[in-house]
């Protein structure tokens, strides 16, 4: 959330994004000192955003929060590129990539060609994502599922490159968001 140094009096607080992104909702908490932003769609991948108040906001005792004085900078990470539902269509991994299992029978493949990779971590964002690792033509690992947690798997020095990470929904849920991270 975005925390104010003191409670705000205004109940309608809006934000301006650069580059422009208007598909969001700002929700003020009960003590009126923190805002949570909810997004109606994904932000553009691999993008730097500057977030400012759209207009001045009145705080306790009549003080003002001025848009020109404060901003937040956030960076988004790469998003999978469809189609990547076959090994030969795999997205290339360099560090972190986010994805969505959609439709429910989707499988997303990611190729890792760096022999220095020591581990793979998969985090399920809001549902249950399953994943596996494929060396050449053999599946060497399939997860029991990632329930809103991160599962980290070590990659042996002897692993052939490229190897592939695949993410899917064993329960066939549509819209499961996840993050895949490789660590050197």
N, C-alpha and C positions, 0 to 999 in steps of 0.2 A: 503494500500500500504506500501511498504518498502521505507523509505525516506533516502537519502544520505545527509550527512552534507553539501555537495556542489555538483554542477552539475558534471556529468561524461562526459568524452569525448567519451568513447567506446559506440557504439550503440548496440552492441550485448553483453548482460549480461546474464549469466546463473548461475543457483544455483544447489547445491548438497544437497540432503536430506538424513538424517540418521534417521530411516531406509530408504533404497533406495526408491525413488519415482520419476520416470522420466517423467510421463505423465502430464507435465505442460508447460505453456508458460509464459515467462517474457516479459511484455510490458512496455517500457520506455515512460514516459509522455513527453509533448512538451518542458518543461523546463529542461529535462534530469536530474531531481533530485529525481524522485520517480518512483518505479517499482510496477506494479500491477501483481500479479501472477494469472493466469487462469488455472484451473485444468480440465483435460480431463475426469476425473473420480473421484469418491469419494476417499478421503484419508482413510486409514484403521481406523475403529472406535476405540475409547478409546486407543489412541496411542500418545506417546510423540515423536515429530519430532524435530530434530535440522536442521536448514536451514543455509547454508553458501554459499558464492560466490564459484562457481566452479573454478574460476581462478581470478587472480588479475585484478582489473578494474582501469583504469586511470581516475583520476579526473581532474578538472581544475588546471592549473598551473603545470601539470605533477605529482601531488601527487597520491599515490596509495592507493586503498582500498584492504587490504590483507585478503584472506579467513581465515587464522588462527587467525586473530585478532578480528573478529566480527562474531557473529552468532545470530540467532533468535530461540527461543524455542517456539513451539506451541503444544497445546494439542487438540486432537480431542475428540468428545463426542461419546456416543453410537449410533449405527445405528440400526434401526429396523431389526428384523430377520424374514424372510419369512419362512414358511407361518405364517401369523398372521391375516388372513382375516376372522376369526370366533372368537367369544368370547372365546371359549374353547382353542384356539390357541394363545391367547393374549400374547404379550411380557409383562414382569413385569417391571413396572416403579419404579425407585428409586430416580431419580432426573430429568435428561434431556435425551431425546432421539430424534434423527433425523430420518426422513423417506422420502419416495418417494411414491406418488400415481402412481402406475404403475402395470398393465395396467390401462387404463382410468376408468374401472369399479371396481377397487380395493378399498377395505375398510380395513384400518389397525386398529387393536384393541390393547389397552394397559390396563393392569390390575393394579389398585392401591389398595394395601392392607393395607395402613398406615392410621389409623384414625386421625393422626395429620396433614394431608394435609389440608391446608386452602384455596388454590386456584390452578387453572390450567390455564396455559397460552399457547396459540397456536400461533405460528408465521408462516406466509406463506413466504417462502424465495424468490421465483421468479414467483409465479403465484397466483392462488386463491384456497386455501384449505378450505374445510368445515369440521366441527367437531361437535361431540355431546357427551353427557355424559349419561351413562346408569346405573341406580341403579336397581339391580336385573333384572327384565324383563321389566322395564319401562324407556323409554327415557325421561329424565327430562329437557334436553336442547338440542337444535340444533341451531348452529350458523347461522347467515345470510351470512356467508362466511368471510374469512380473506383475504383482498386485500393488500398484502405486508405490513401488520401491525400486531400487536399483539393484540389478544383479551384475556383478563383475566376474569376468571369466579370464583366467590367465591364458596367454598364448605361448606355447613352448617355442624356444629358439629354433627347433627343428621344423616348425610349421612351414609348409610350402607357400610361396607367394606366386600369384595372388591367391588369397583365400576369400571366401564370401561369408557375409553375415546376412541372414534372412529373417524378416520379421513378419508375423502373421497373427491371426486370431484363431486359436484352436476352438474357442467358443462361438466363432463366427459372429462377432459383434462388429457392426459398422461404425466407423468414426473414431476408433481407438487411436489416440495420439501417443507418440513415443519419441524418445531421444536416443540416438546411438552415438557413443563416444569411444574413440580409440586413444589409447595412452601409450606413449613411448617410454 
